[in-house]
Amino acid sequence: MSGVTKHGGNPLGDLRAELDHAMLDVAFFPTPDYLGLIESSDKTVVVGRRGTGKSALAYQLSKYWQGVENTRVVRVTLEEDQVIGLKPLIEHFGRTYRLIRAGCKLAWRYCLFMEIALDLSTYFKFAKADEGGVLAQHVKRWRECGNGPSARMRKILQMLLDKEERPENHIANLSDGLDLHKAESSLKKTLENLGFNCVVLIDRLDDGYEPDEAGVGLVDGIVTGTIDVKAALPRVRTVLFLRDNMFRAMARLSPDYSRNIEGQVLRLHWNEYQLLNMVCNRLRAAFNISSEKTLGVWNRCTGHDLQGQDGFKRCLQLTLFRPRDILVLLNQAFYAASMEDRQQILLKDVEAGARAISTDRLSDLHKEYSAIFPGLEHLVAAFANRSPQLTLPEAEHILAPVLASPGYPLRTQQEFAVLEKPRDAVRALYGIGFVGIKNPTANTYVFCHDGRSPDREFAIADALLIHPCYWMSLNMSQSALDASQAEEIHDEYDISVTETNLELRQKKLNQVISALGQIPLGTAAQAEFEEWCCKAISTAFAGALRNVELRTRRGVPSRRKVQALNLSKTGQWARVYEDYGARQVIFLVENNRDVGQERFQEAASETSEPNGKAVFLITRDESTEMRRDGDLAWVREIHGTKGIVVVKLTGKFLAGVLGKLRNPPKHDVCNAPQKLDRWLS
C-alpha cells in the first residue's frame, strides 16, 4: 500500500472540531447540508445530535464566508461558567417559561447587535460610518463589561435588573434600558454605510445548559432572538447550531414554534454515501494516498474482511450513523493495527475498539435523555446478557419486572407509573433509537434516533432488534454483524419533531385527569370515583407510597378505601410516619361535594395501630380549605378527643398534582414538603 505510513493516536483527526482544524482544512467533505447553507439563507437553526458535526460545520462555514468580499464573520459561543451565572439573573424575568423567554429574547438581540458592532468597530472607517456616534457609545459600554458575549450580557443585566421589581416590569423596561431600538437602527445604518454584509455563527449553546424551565426558556429566547435579528437587519445572516435534545425541549414548550421557528430549521443528515466519502477524504490526507475513487481508497486501507461497500457497512453498523462514531472506531482500529506493524485494518481491529465505542454510545444515550426519560438506564440494563434479536412479547416480559420494581428513585417510579405497560416502554425505547422494529415488507429493521413516534402500532408478531452499537456494552450474545444482517439495518432520518416518551406521559396523565370530569356525583358512581382515586394516588405518589390498592371498609362492605404502604422516603410522608405513626396510609373516598360530620368520624374510625394517627378524606369539593363552622370544627374536635388528624383532600386537588407531573422538570412537585405542611396546618 504505497504511501501509507504507520500512525498512532488519531490518524483520521481529532474528535473535537476545535482541535481538528488541520484535518478539516484538507479533508472536509462538503455535504448537501453544508452546500445548502452556503447557497441559501432560508435556514437559521441547524439541529443535530451529539457527534453529527455541528462545530466542524461552523468552522468550515466561517472559513468560507471569511473569503467572501465585504463580509464580516462573527463567531458567538457561550462559556459554561457565565451561562451558570446568568441563571439567577434570568429568574428576575419570572418563573414561567413565557416570561423567561420574552426577557431572554430581548437581551439576546442586544447581545448580537453588540457583537456585530464590536467586530465592525475594528474597521478604520467605522467612526465615520457610525453617524452621531451612537453605536460607538454602546460598543464602549459593551467592551467594558467583560470578555465574551455571555459575560458581557450577564454584566449588562446585572446593571439593569432590580431584584425588588416585578418580572413583568423588568421585561417591559428592558428594551428602553438597553436602548435596543436605537442600537438596531444605528447598526443597520452603519452596515449600509460601510457596504458590509455580516454572518453571525452561534455555537456551543449546550455549555451550562440545564433542561429545566429556565434553561429551555433561555434557549428559546436565544433562538427566537437570533431569527429576529436576521429579519431586522437585511445585511446580516445568522446561523445557530443547536443540540437535538435542546431543540425538541424548546419546540415542545415554545408557543411560536410552528409559526416562527419550524420553517427556519435544518436537520443534519448523514447517510452511508456521505460517511464513506468523509472517511476516505481523511484517509487520503492521513496516509498520503493520491487521488482515487472512494472505494479504491477504502480498499487500500483495509484487509480482505473489510473491503468494499459491505466492509464499510460492517463498521458503520457499530455506530449511530454519525461522523464522531465512525472516526472513533477507525482511529482505534488503525492504532490496533499499528501495534502489530500492519498498514491495513482488519475486522478484529474494529471489534477490538468496538466495546469502548459501544460503552461511550450507551453513556451518550443516558446523558442525552436522562432528564426527559427518568429510569432509562434501568430499562436499558434489563436487556444486558441477552440476545439482541427478540420478539415484542419477549421484550415486554423483560421490561415488566423493571416497571413493577419499587426500589428506584421517586422520579423514576413516577415515570414508570405513567408508562404503566411494558409495551409503552418498548415504544419509548424505539423513540430514542435503542430498539428497532422489523419492516416485514422490506425485510429491514428500522431505527429512529430523534424521537420519532412509530408510524404504526406494535403488534404481537413484531420482531425487534437492539441497535448493534449497544451490543458490546450490554454484553449481548451476538457482538458483531455479518454482511446479511448489516443489510437488514435501516436508520430512519426522515424525522418529525416529536418526543415519544413525553407524548406518552402527557397522553396518559391527560386521560386520568379528564376521566375525573366524566364521573358523576353521587352514590351511583361511588365505585368509579374510588377506582379513579386509587389510580391517581398510585401515579402521583409513585416511589413514596407502595402497594396502593382498594380495600373493603370495616362494617361498610359497599364502600372501599384506598390503602398504601408509606415508605417514609420524602419530606411530607416521612412527617406523616414520624409525627403520626402512619405506616399504612388510609384514604377514605366520598363522591360528593359536601360531607357531614359523620364522614369525618368514619374516617377517624379507620385508623388502627399500623395506620397511626392520620387519615385522609377525599371528596368532590372544589377546595381543600376547611370551613370554620364545619370541616375545621369537626377536625379539631376529632383531634382534641382522639388525637387523630383527618386531612381533607379533593379529586380536583389530585388532578392538579397530576397536571403538574406533565412537566418533566417538576416530576416531584407532589412531594414538596411544604405541600403537606399546608395539609397538616
Legacy VTK file of the C-alpha trace (Angstrom):
# vtk DataFile Version 3.0
C-alpha trace
ASCII
DATASET POLYDATA
POINTS 681 float
0.000 0.000 0.000
2.300 2.680 -1.311
2.292 5.972 0.523
0.609 4.679 3.644
2.587 5.232 6.820
2.192 3.846 10.322
0.223 6.178 12.558
-0.628 6.143 16.241
-3.065 8.378 18.089
-5.856 9.699 15.897
-4.747 9.380 12.255
-8.186 10.383 10.939
-8.339 13.534 13.035
-9.407 14.737 16.460
-12.993 14.198 17.585
-13.292 17.797 18.806
-13.722 20.197 15.913
-11.805 22.969 17.667
-8.736 20.670 17.739
-9.308 19.216 14.271
-8.731 22.299 12.118
-5.669 20.865 10.397
-7.624 17.859 9.120
-10.727 19.898 8.310
-8.602 22.281 6.237
-7.523 19.493 3.867
-10.197 16.791 4.139
-13.582 18.426 4.772
-16.379 16.718 2.856
-18.929 19.262 1.556
-22.247 17.627 2.433
-25.544 18.757 0.883
-26.327 20.412 4.225
-23.151 22.493 4.006
-23.819 23.466 0.403
-27.421 24.321 1.213
-26.359 26.733 3.957
-23.960 28.480 1.586
-26.387 28.720 -1.301
-29.490 29.803 0.593
-30.303 31.932 3.640
-33.612 30.154 4.304
-32.349 28.162 7.287
-31.225 29.761 10.526
-31.263 26.905 13.073
-29.039 23.870 12.393
-30.070 20.940 14.588
-28.134 17.739 15.204
-27.401 15.181 17.877
-24.036 14.700 19.567
-21.276 13.943 17.107
-23.100 14.970 13.927
-20.510 17.609 13.046
-22.145 20.881 14.114
-18.914 22.526 15.298
-16.990 21.280 12.264
-19.681 22.748 10.046
-19.492 26.066 11.912
-15.715 26.174 11.416
-15.926 25.430 7.707
-18.716 27.946 7.114
-16.635 30.558 8.923
-13.686 29.827 6.623
-15.894 30.055 3.550
-17.538 33.371 4.424
-14.247 34.933 5.523
-13.197 34.556 1.903
-16.264 36.383 0.573
-15.640 40.024 -0.283
-17.111 42.677 2.045
-18.335 40.034 4.501
-17.582 40.089 8.210
-17.830 36.843 10.181
-18.743 36.971 13.873
-18.402 33.784 15.953
-20.515 33.739 19.114
-20.027 30.999 21.695
-21.194 30.785 25.277
-18.951 29.993 28.237
-20.258 27.463 30.747
-19.378 29.480 33.849
-21.057 32.598 32.504
-24.216 30.727 31.489
-24.411 29.337 35.025
-24.015 32.900 36.275
-26.862 34.015 34.038
-29.376 31.713 35.722
-30.023 33.894 38.829
-30.443 36.936 36.578
-32.859 35.127 34.288
-35.048 34.453 37.316
-35.634 38.215 37.552
-37.785 37.756 34.425
-40.067 35.413 36.368
-40.590 31.726 36.944
-42.735 30.878 33.927
-41.456 29.807 30.549
-43.282 32.601 28.722
-41.746 35.374 30.807
-38.226 33.904 30.791
-38.354 33.512 27.031
-39.560 37.086 26.476
-36.832 38.632 28.635
-34.048 36.446 27.230
-35.065 37.217 23.648
-34.627 40.972 24.200
-31.301 40.506 25.979
-30.005 38.182 23.244
-30.996 40.554 20.429
-28.950 43.262 22.089
-26.078 40.827 22.598
-25.947 40.021 18.878
-26.226 43.688 17.896
-23.275 44.496 20.127
-21.122 41.565 18.992
-21.605 42.669 15.376
-20.878 46.294 16.264
-17.795 45.271 18.252
-16.421 43.493 15.194
-17.191 46.478 12.943
-15.505 48.871 15.371
-12.091 47.444 14.443
-12.514 48.692 10.860
-10.855 52.050 10.240
-13.945 53.605 8.615
-16.257 52.652 11.486
-16.251 56.060 13.226
-17.238 57.831 10.025
-19.954 55.284 9.186
-21.429 55.473 12.720
-23.495 58.637 12.314
-23.748 60.558 15.576
-21.505 58.065 17.371
-24.496 56.252 18.881
-23.143 52.800 18.139
-19.688 53.688 19.452
-21.190 54.565 22.847
-22.906 51.197 23.038
-19.736 49.394 21.941
-17.686 51.170 24.613
-20.041 50.031 27.359
-20.252 46.534 25.900
-16.470 46.127 25.669
-16.024 47.253 29.259
-18.457 44.607 30.522
-16.007 41.715 30.207
-14.624 39.116 27.836
-17.020 37.055 25.757
-20.678 37.603 24.884
-22.220 35.708 27.801
-20.025 37.527 30.355
-20.943 40.883 28.837
-24.633 40.061 28.718
-24.521 38.981 32.353
-22.869 42.258 33.377
-25.389 44.358 31.449
-28.315 42.528 33.050
-26.767 42.974 36.491
-26.775 46.722 35.908
-30.371 46.863 34.657
-32.301 44.339 36.743
-33.503 45.176 40.233
-34.464 42.129 42.273
-37.217 44.120 44.005
-39.003 44.938 40.729
-41.821 42.802 39.330
-40.793 40.428 36.483
-43.343 41.945 34.094
-41.858 45.395 34.664
-38.344 44.097 34.076
-39.376 42.788 30.676
-41.366 45.880 29.757
-38.497 48.205 30.706
-35.638 46.141 29.275
-35.869 47.430 25.714
-35.648 51.036 26.899
-32.899 50.222 29.386
-30.822 48.687 26.606
-31.806 51.437 24.143
-32.490 48.499 21.868
-34.346 50.230 19.032
-31.752 52.983 18.662
-28.940 50.417 18.700
-30.698 48.405 15.998
-31.303 51.448 13.829
-27.699 52.665 14.187
-26.269 49.222 13.381
-28.457 48.880 10.304
-27.338 52.290 9.028
-23.661 51.639 9.811
-23.676 48.372 7.834
-25.197 50.194 4.881
-22.638 53.000 5.073
-19.754 50.520 5.197
-21.213 48.317 2.465
-20.595 45.225 4.614
-22.596 42.058 4.981
-22.209 40.114 8.214
-22.545 36.421 9.024
-23.098 35.514 12.691
-22.335 31.892 13.648
-23.615 30.816 17.074
-22.318 27.572 18.564
-21.827 25.685 21.873
-25.167 26.658 23.368
-25.128 23.419 25.374
-22.383 24.742 27.675
-24.038 25.260 31.046
-27.456 24.183 29.725
-29.914 22.529 32.100
-33.221 21.047 30.890
-35.385 22.993 33.337
-37.895 25.722 32.544
-35.302 28.486 32.905
-32.762 26.645 30.739
-35.228 25.901 27.959
-36.636 29.437 28.178
-33.116 30.830 27.714
-32.579 28.618 24.654
-35.927 29.658 23.153
-35.069 33.312 23.754
-31.722 32.828 22.002
-33.294 31.017 19.036
-36.167 33.453 18.501
-33.879 36.432 19.139
-31.455 35.131 16.514
-34.260 34.771 13.978
-35.477 38.296 14.811
-32.006 39.778 14.229
-31.848 38.182 10.803
-35.267 39.641 9.954
-34.416 43.119 11.312
-31.045 43.541 9.561
-31.082 42.772 5.806
-27.272 42.705 5.663
-26.955 40.154 8.467
-27.141 36.371 8.104
-27.454 34.315 11.284
-26.779 30.573 11.664
-27.297 28.916 15.051
-26.168 25.359 15.876
-28.297 23.534 18.425
-28.219 20.103 20.073
-31.257 17.981 19.194
-32.440 17.349 22.758
-32.363 21.108 23.467
-34.257 21.830 20.277
-37.001 19.313 20.998
-37.447 20.597 24.547
-37.837 24.104 23.137
-40.154 23.006 20.318
-42.411 21.316 22.864
-42.811 24.434 25.008
-42.498 27.287 22.507
-45.863 28.889 21.668
-44.451 30.229 18.388
-42.657 27.113 17.174
-44.824 26.280 14.156
-45.237 29.930 13.155
-41.743 31.357 13.615
-39.226 28.558 14.035
-40.245 25.394 12.177
-39.523 26.734 8.688
-36.090 28.016 9.771
-34.747 24.593 10.818
-32.194 22.425 9.013
-31.600 18.968 10.497
-28.203 17.421 9.880
-28.476 14.145 7.984
-25.717 11.649 7.297
-26.135 8.627 5.058
-23.775 5.826 4.128
-22.513 7.560 0.974
-21.652 10.789 2.817
-19.938 8.992 5.699
-17.843 6.876 3.331
-16.700 9.965 1.422
-15.945 11.813 4.660
-13.827 8.884 5.900
-11.988 8.438 2.609
-11.144 12.143 2.367
-9.421 11.772 5.734
-7.702 8.533 4.695
-6.202 10.336 1.692
-4.878 13.110 3.927
-3.676 10.817 6.733
-1.838 8.307 4.540
-0.822 10.475 1.561
-2.922 8.493 -0.892
-3.097 10.050 -4.339
-6.499 10.809 -5.775
-8.525 7.676 -6.377
-12.145 6.647 -6.381
-13.621 6.471 -2.915
-13.903 2.686 -2.674
-10.375 2.368 -4.024
-9.083 4.434 -1.103
-11.083 2.362 1.381
-9.829 -0.924 -0.054
-6.188 0.216 0.100
-6.536 0.811 3.835
-8.484 -2.344 4.791
-7.934 -6.079 4.810
-9.983 -8.663 2.944
-12.725 -8.961 5.583
-13.499 -5.211 5.499
-13.166 -4.422 1.822
-15.833 -2.998 -0.422
-19.167 -1.428 0.409
-20.125 -4.353 2.638
-16.951 -3.963 4.674
-17.695 -0.318 5.342
-21.260 -1.226 6.310
-19.948 -3.681 8.885
-18.077 -0.817 10.522
-20.982 1.578 10.181
-23.482 -0.694 11.897
-21.455 -0.394 15.101
-22.238 3.343 15.063
-25.265 5.621 15.079
-24.532 6.934 11.559
-22.626 9.917 12.929
-19.157 11.163 11.955
-17.833 11.063 15.515
-18.789 7.408 15.948
-17.101 6.147 12.795
-13.980 8.272 13.364
-13.553 6.948 16.903
-13.983 3.401 15.655
-11.485 3.710 12.810
-8.917 5.694 14.814
-8.825 2.894 17.348
-8.715 0.242 14.629
-5.706 1.873 12.944
-3.988 2.179 16.297
-4.542 -1.539 16.953
-3.142 -2.352 13.502
-0.077 -0.189 14.118
0.669 -2.190 17.284
1.111 -5.251 15.041
3.035 -3.240 12.464
0.240 -3.644 9.925
-0.800 -0.952 7.469
-4.319 -2.233 6.864
-7.081 -2.645 9.396
-8.943 -5.926 9.785
-12.313 -6.788 11.303
-10.569 -7.868 14.518
-9.104 -4.355 14.855
-12.549 -2.815 14.525
-14.011 -5.220 17.057
-11.150 -4.545 19.489
-12.219 -0.911 19.811
-15.912 -1.527 19.420
-16.557 -2.348 23.086
-15.195 1.017 24.267
-17.124 2.753 21.489
-20.276 0.863 22.461
-19.868 1.910 26.091
-19.430 5.538 25.030
-22.544 5.431 22.847
-24.572 3.972 25.711
-23.242 6.673 28.022
-24.226 9.307 25.445
-27.743 7.861 25.318
-28.092 8.134 29.090
-26.680 11.672 29.200
-28.868 12.924 26.393
-32.189 11.548 27.573
-31.926 11.061 31.339
-33.582 14.413 32.080
-36.624 13.692 29.928
-36.719 9.911 30.435
-36.040 9.107 34.128
-35.272 5.445 34.640
-33.951 4.917 31.119
-30.781 3.262 32.419
-32.814 0.619 34.282
-34.892 -0.270 31.204
-31.781 -0.491 29.031
-29.844 -2.568 31.570
-32.618 -5.174 31.577
-31.523 -6.273 28.081
-27.918 -6.982 29.117
-26.532 -10.507 28.630
-29.337 -11.461 26.237
-29.806 -11.912 22.523
-30.250 -8.604 20.658
-32.942 -10.169 18.482
-36.250 -10.710 20.221
-39.988 -10.604 19.774
-42.327 -7.980 21.187
-43.712 -10.379 23.871
-40.135 -11.225 24.903
-39.282 -7.536 25.263
-42.426 -6.936 27.305
-41.562 -9.886 29.553
-38.078 -8.426 30.153
-39.396 -4.947 30.984
-42.390 -5.926 33.144
-40.427 -6.578 36.390
-38.442 -3.358 35.890
-41.628 -1.280 35.691
-43.043 -3.065 38.757
-39.942 -2.713 40.939
-40.382 -0.327 43.910
-36.685 0.199 44.557
-35.965 3.119 42.231
-35.819 6.880 42.946
-39.062 8.848 43.050
-38.848 10.397 39.599
-38.141 7.010 38.067
-41.085 5.360 39.813
-43.376 8.173 38.731
-42.174 7.770 35.143
-42.802 4.028 35.279
-46.236 4.606 36.801
-47.111 6.775 33.796
-45.703 4.288 31.269
-47.768 1.647 33.092
-47.495 -1.132 30.467
-44.352 -2.817 29.115
-45.456 -2.061 25.548
-45.447 1.649 26.347
-41.837 1.280 27.494
-40.906 -0.519 24.252
-42.498 2.317 22.292
-40.482 4.867 24.283
-37.232 2.948 23.678
-37.985 2.949 19.960
-38.382 6.735 20.068
-34.789 7.231 21.228
-33.220 4.718 18.845
-32.390 1.978 21.326
-34.630 -0.655 19.786
-35.653 -1.102 16.152
-38.695 -2.759 14.634
-38.652 -5.069 11.639
-40.431 -3.974 8.489
-41.679 -7.311 7.098
-42.303 -5.982 3.592
-38.746 -4.670 3.145
-37.141 -7.240 5.468
-35.219 -4.484 7.274
-35.048 -3.231 10.847
-35.961 0.428 11.157
-34.314 2.530 13.871
-35.071 6.066 14.913
-32.584 8.394 16.615
-34.563 11.582 17.074
-37.756 10.884 18.965
-39.935 9.881 16.046
-43.116 8.049 17.003
-43.797 4.651 15.403
-45.888 5.030 12.267
-47.995 2.047 13.318
-48.956 0.225 16.491
-46.681 -2.522 17.754
-48.133 -6.000 17.182
-47.516 -9.351 18.883
-45.822 -10.701 15.766
-43.305 -7.839 15.540
-39.597 -8.691 15.598
-37.323 -6.285 17.430
-33.568 -5.662 17.424
-31.410 -3.779 19.930
-29.277 -1.337 17.944
-25.920 -3.025 17.177
-23.883 -0.111 18.532
-25.008 -1.084 22.069
-24.401 -4.850 21.815
-20.901 -4.982 23.249
-21.553 -2.609 26.151
-24.549 -4.752 27.138
-22.564 -7.980 26.660
-25.122 -9.355 24.269
-24.762 -12.847 22.913
-24.035 -11.501 19.459
-21.195 -8.973 19.281
-20.820 -8.330 15.562
-22.892 -8.284 12.394
-22.344 -10.421 9.361
-22.997 -8.952 5.927
-26.531 -10.317 5.624
-27.516 -8.842 8.986
-25.993 -5.492 8.094
-28.288 -5.388 5.098
-31.273 -5.629 7.432
-30.431 -2.404 9.286
-32.034 0.844 8.212
-31.659 4.063 10.180
-34.626 6.391 9.849
-33.655 10.016 9.304
-36.882 11.417 7.858
-37.578 12.965 11.221
-40.687 14.604 12.547
-40.187 16.615 15.705
-41.840 14.595 18.426
-40.827 13.201 21.757
-42.249 9.745 22.132
-41.822 9.307 25.857
-43.056 12.783 26.745
-46.073 12.485 24.448
-46.932 9.141 26.011
-46.602 10.580 29.528
-48.793 13.562 28.739
-51.374 11.432 26.973
-51.741 9.039 29.888
-51.841 11.774 32.501
-54.396 13.669 30.434
-56.529 10.536 30.262
-56.515 10.142 34.044
-57.199 13.844 34.613
-60.040 14.044 32.084
-61.626 10.846 33.455
-62.461 12.716 36.674
-64.776 15.056 34.804
-66.703 12.080 33.407
-67.591 10.715 36.853
-70.999 11.992 38.031
-71.530 12.975 41.642
-73.418 10.702 43.972
-73.644 7.184 45.330
-74.272 5.568 41.936
-70.756 6.474 40.770
-69.061 5.894 44.142
-67.141 2.810 42.946
-65.959 4.629 39.829
-64.601 7.526 41.910
-62.886 5.087 44.295
-61.086 3.466 41.356
-60.098 6.858 39.958
-58.638 7.919 43.307
-56.630 4.690 43.555
-55.133 5.278 40.092
-54.428 8.962 40.789
-52.741 8.271 44.147
-50.576 5.440 42.770
-49.368 7.715 39.946
-48.961 10.952 41.904
-47.093 9.380 44.811
-45.179 6.631 42.986
-41.979 5.929 44.881
-43.332 7.432 48.094
-46.279 5.070 48.585
-46.187 1.392 47.662
-48.880 -1.275 47.211
-51.642 1.251 46.565
-54.880 -0.752 46.439
-58.591 -0.686 47.155
-59.756 -2.439 50.337
-63.270 -3.051 51.672
-64.066 -0.813 54.633
-64.797 -2.283 58.045
-68.541 -2.605 58.592
-69.361 -0.997 55.207
-68.984 -3.750 52.554
-70.472 -1.495 49.839
-67.654 1.059 50.255
-63.905 0.772 49.651
-60.927 2.708 50.899
-57.527 3.268 49.293
-54.686 1.850 51.359
-50.950 2.191 50.757
-47.654 1.433 52.473
-45.783 4.604 53.483
-42.106 4.248 52.541
-41.242 7.396 54.513
-38.814 8.474 51.796
-39.904 12.057 51.165
-40.310 15.037 53.450
-44.067 15.025 53.823
-44.610 11.270 54.005
-41.721 10.967 56.466
-43.539 13.504 58.621
-46.779 11.522 58.374
-44.916 8.498 59.713
-42.682 10.198 62.285
-45.300 12.569 63.734
-48.402 10.408 63.375
-47.079 6.833 63.165
-48.846 6.135 59.857
-47.008 3.236 58.237
-50.199 2.246 56.414
-51.823 5.336 54.884
-55.617 5.292 54.582
-57.640 7.374 52.107
-61.434 7.362 52.512
-63.324 8.357 49.390
-66.654 10.197 49.221
-68.155 11.018 45.810
-69.951 14.178 46.964
-69.014 17.823 47.360
-70.423 18.325 50.819
-69.928 15.716 53.510
-71.226 15.786 57.055
-69.562 15.312 60.388
-70.291 11.592 60.330
-67.920 11.104 57.349
-65.069 12.713 59.282
-65.887 10.450 62.241
-65.903 7.404 59.936
-62.509 8.437 58.595
-61.110 8.662 62.116
-62.517 5.229 62.945
-60.497 3.626 60.133
-57.220 4.243 61.956
-55.537 1.454 63.900
-52.060 0.771 65.234
-50.309 0.374 61.849
-52.406 3.199 60.382
-51.216 5.638 63.023
-52.997 8.851 63.872
-53.507 10.369 60.408
-56.126 9.612 57.767
-57.100 11.304 54.508
-60.649 12.027 53.361
-61.085 12.665 49.599
-64.257 14.443 48.443
-65.502 16.131 45.277
-65.347 19.578 46.885
-63.859 22.382 44.796
-61.442 23.373 47.569
-59.298 21.636 50.168
-59.806 24.580 52.531
-61.589 23.846 55.802
-64.798 25.744 56.596
-64.585 27.317 60.025
-68.115 26.387 61.068
-67.984 22.898 59.576
-64.955 20.872 58.470
-62.475 22.747 60.631
-64.563 22.435 63.789
-65.069 18.691 63.259
-61.352 18.085 62.578
-60.401 19.993 65.732
-62.905 18.043 67.784
-61.594 14.701 66.496
-58.004 15.729 67.124
-58.845 17.029 70.585
-60.703 13.902 71.715
-58.832 11.133 69.839
-55.519 12.696 68.841
-56.241 11.778 65.200
-55.640 14.176 62.279
-58.145 13.978 59.417
-56.713 15.636 56.301
-59.217 16.775 53.692
-58.254 16.297 50.034
-60.307 16.583 46.861
-60.394 14.938 43.466
-59.654 18.335 41.958
-56.517 18.627 44.082
-55.238 15.200 42.920
-55.974 16.138 39.302
-53.915 19.297 39.826
-50.970 17.276 41.113
-51.174 15.003 38.065
-51.312 18.051 35.810
-48.028 19.330 37.188
-46.418 15.935 36.577
-46.812 16.543 32.829
-43.766 18.813 33.003
-40.673 16.576 33.489
-38.627 19.132 35.481
-41.454 19.117 38.026
-41.831 15.357 38.485
-41.524 15.721 42.226
-43.894 18.652 42.688
-46.359 16.419 44.544
-43.650 15.549 47.041
-42.723 19.099 48.044
-42.603 19.194 51.858
-44.474 22.496 52.020
-47.468 20.799 50.390
-48.086 18.558 53.375
-47.243 21.361 55.773
-50.285 23.124 54.370
-52.401 19.948 54.633
-51.486 19.383 58.269
-51.566 23.006 59.464
LINES 1 682
681 0 1 2 3 4 5 6 7 8 9 10 11 12 13 14 15 16 17 18 19 20 21 22 23 24 25 26 27 28 29 30 31 32 33 34 35 36 37 38 39 40 41 42 43 44 45 46 47 48 49 50 51 52 53 54 55 56 57 58 59 60 61 62 63 64 65 66 67 68 69 70 71 72 73 74 75 76 77 78 79 80 81 82 83 84 85 86 87 88 89 90 91 92 93 94 95 96 97 98 99 100 101 102 103 104 105 106 107 108 109 110 111 112 113 114 115 116 117 118 119 120 121 122 123 124 125 126 127 128 129 130 131 132 133 134 135 136 137 138 139 140 141 142 143 144 145 146 147 148 149 150 151 152 153 154 155 156 157 158 159 160 161 162 163 164 165 166 167 168 169 170 171 172 173 174 175 176 177 178 179 180 181 182 183 184 185 186 187 188 189 190 191 192 193 194 195 196 197 198 199 200 201 202 203 204 205 206 207 208 209 210 211 212 213 214 215 216 217 218 219 220 221 222 223 224 225 226 227 228 229 230 231 232 233 234 235 236 237 238 239 240 241 242 243 244 245 246 247 248 249 250 251 252 253 254 255 256 257 258 259 260 261 262 263 264 265 266 267 268 269 270 271 272 273 274 275 276 277 278 279 280 281 282 283 284 285 286 287 288 289 290 291 292 293 294 295 296 297 298 299 300 301 302 303 304 305 306 307 308 309 310 311 312 313 314 315 316 317 318 319 320 321 322 323 324 325 326 327 328 329 330 331 332 333 334 335 336 337 338 339 340 341 342 343 344 345 346 347 348 349 350 351 352 353 354 355 356 357 358 359 360 361 362 363 364 365 366 367 368 369 370 371 372 373 374 375 376 377 378 379 380 381 382 383 384 385 386 387 388 389 390 391 392 393 394 395 396 397 398 399 400 401 402 403 404 405 406 407 408 409 410 411 412 413 414 415 416 417 418 419 420 421 422 423 424 425 426 427 428 429 430 431 432 433 434 435 436 437 438 439 440 441 442 443 444 445 446 447 448 449 450 451 452 453 454 455 456 457 458 459 460 461 462 463 464 465 466 467 468 469 470 471 472 473 474 475 476 477 478 479 480 481 482 483 484 485 486 487 488 489 490 491 492 493 494 495 496 497 498 499 500 501 502 503 504 505 506 507 508 509 510 511 512 513 514 515 516 517 518 519 520 521 522 523 524 525 526 527 528 529 530 531 532 533 534 535 536 537 538 539 540 541 542 543 544 545 546 547 548 549 550 551 552 553 554 555 556 557 558 559 560 561 562 563 564 565 566 567 568 569 570 571 572 573 574 575 576 577 578 579 580 581 582 583 584 585 586 587 588 589 590 591 592 593 594 595 596 597 598 599 600 601 602 603 604 605 606 607 608 609 610 611 612 613 614 615 616 617 618 619 620 621 622 623 624 625 626 627 628 629 630 631 632 633 634 635 636 637 638 639 640 641 642 643 644 645 646 647 648 649 650 651 652 653 654 655 656 657 658 659 660 661 662 663 664 665 666 667 668 669 670 671 672 673 674 675 676 677 678 679 680
